[in-house]
Amino acid sequence: MSIAADTGAVEIHVEDDGPGISEEALPRLFHKYERIEDSTAGRVEGMGLGLVIVKEIVEAHGGTVGVRSAPGSGSTFWLRLPRSPAQMEI
């Protein structure tokens, strides 16, 4: 995990070294009830709501969220939130 800040925003990156996500599946990750099949274990877990909830909370605070991934190279999920005027004075 890494955290970076500039004068206008804070950005958080969470990385893993898992199997990665195909380019075709990436757009579906933030859709309600979408679950991407775990090809290495042959099963699908969860309800498909976790990333949707994260995206809605981040966007409600004026931020953005996304992911970079490729099969065989892990994934990096990130979110960027604007800093409040009070935080910018610190």
Stockholm file with secondary structure:
# STOCKHOLM 1.0

chainA/1-90         MSIAADTGAVEIHVEDDGPGISEEALPRLFHKYERIEDSTAGRVEGMGLGLVIVKEIVEAHGGTVGVRSAPGSGSTFWLRLPRSPAQMEI
#=GR chainA/1-90 SS CEEEECSSEEEEEEEECSSCCCTTTGGGTTSTTCCCCBTTTTBCCSCSCHHHHHHHHHHHTTCEEEEEECTTSCEEEEEEEECCHHHHTC
#=GC SS_cons        CEEEECSSEEEEEEEECSSCCCTTTGGGTTSTTCCCCBTTTTBCCSCSCHHHHHHHHHHHTTCEEEEEECTTSCEEEEEEEECCHHHHTC
//
